[in-house]
Amino acid sequence: MADTSGGGQPPVGHPTRFDEWRLALAAALDKSHLDLQVYYWHITAMTVQRPIPDFSAAREAMVESQLRPQGVTDPGVLEAMRKVRREDFLPSHARSLAYADRAVAVGEGRHLPAPAVLGQLLTQMMPQRGERALVVGAGTGYSAAVLAAIGLEVTAVESNGTLAAAAREQGITIVEAPLEEGHAAAAPYDQILIDGAVDYVPDAIIEQLADGGRLGTAIIDRGITRLTVGRKAGDAFGTLSVGDAGVPALPGFQRPRAFTF
């Protein structure tokens, strides 16, 4: 059984808000009575997983043993991630790794970030039913499907034709375009998720946020990848790091190297 130890319970009567600029930590619920038949061995920073006979049980274990202990507290996010079949967005040979606490390769040099990475970002972004969202670097479409399950109107952008085709097979509407350009034609967006690690967020994408809109991504800062959430207010855009995580990089967001002799 996965390790269910986690951070402390937030004070009673003190709900977590985005404006508090902090990542909430919530204790996992006691699910010891469930025979989930999910086995994890944590070796250093990796998770090695034996075959899982029941993906629905694995999703439940993901929610209780990974998401809740790592600060994913938004009820809508938890319910959507409990519902969406993550294994459907992976190649057949990688489906047994769908609920491992790690990024999983989807082909074309790209990865599906670990479940807790998406969960932590969305918890701080606070997506609401009826909002409009843009997913940049949608890959095979998992994060777009989670946002849609929460009730958002989702536009997904992917630059790789093979991954875009895989997303379409899962019912995701994909715009094929360079990732760093976003999709201005459908802007503005209440939420923008850049689904991978980047050196920086281009101004062209920030401009596609609505006033008061939120953006979540992972910023590579001097070799450390930091989960980062930003909010737009008028012409200003501010960001806050909400935690460190291992997140594979997205193509197209590398800063140009300065010329040196």
Number of C-alpha atoms within 10 A of each C-alpha: 13 17 12 19 13 17 14 13 13 13 9 6 6 7 9 18 14 15 8 10 14 14 20 25 19 19 19 21 12 10 13 9 6 10 9 19 14 21 15 14 13 12 8 6 8 12 15 13 17 11 12 18 12 11 20 15 16 22 22 21 23 23 23 23 24 25 28 26 24 24 24 26 22 19 11 20 25 22 14 18 26 20 14 19 18 22 17 17 24 23 16 10 8 13 18 18 21 26 26 20 24 22 21 20 16 20 14 11 10 20 21 27 23 20 21 22 26 24 26 26 25 27 22 28 24 14 23 16 13 13 16 24 28 30 26 29 30 29 32 30 30 25 29 29 26 26 28 20 18 21 17 21 17 24 23 28 27 24 20 18 15 13 23 23 19 20 24 13 14 14 11 21 18 25 18 17 17 16 23 23 15 27 23 14 7 12 17 20 26 25 27 30 25 24 27 27 24 25 19 15 17 14 11 13 22 22 17 22 25 19 17 15 24 28 29 26 27 32 25 20 11 7 8 13 22 21 24 22 25 20 24 19 14 10 8 10 18 11 14 14 18 18 15 15 18 19 25 21 21 22 16 14 16 15 11 7 6 5 5 4 2
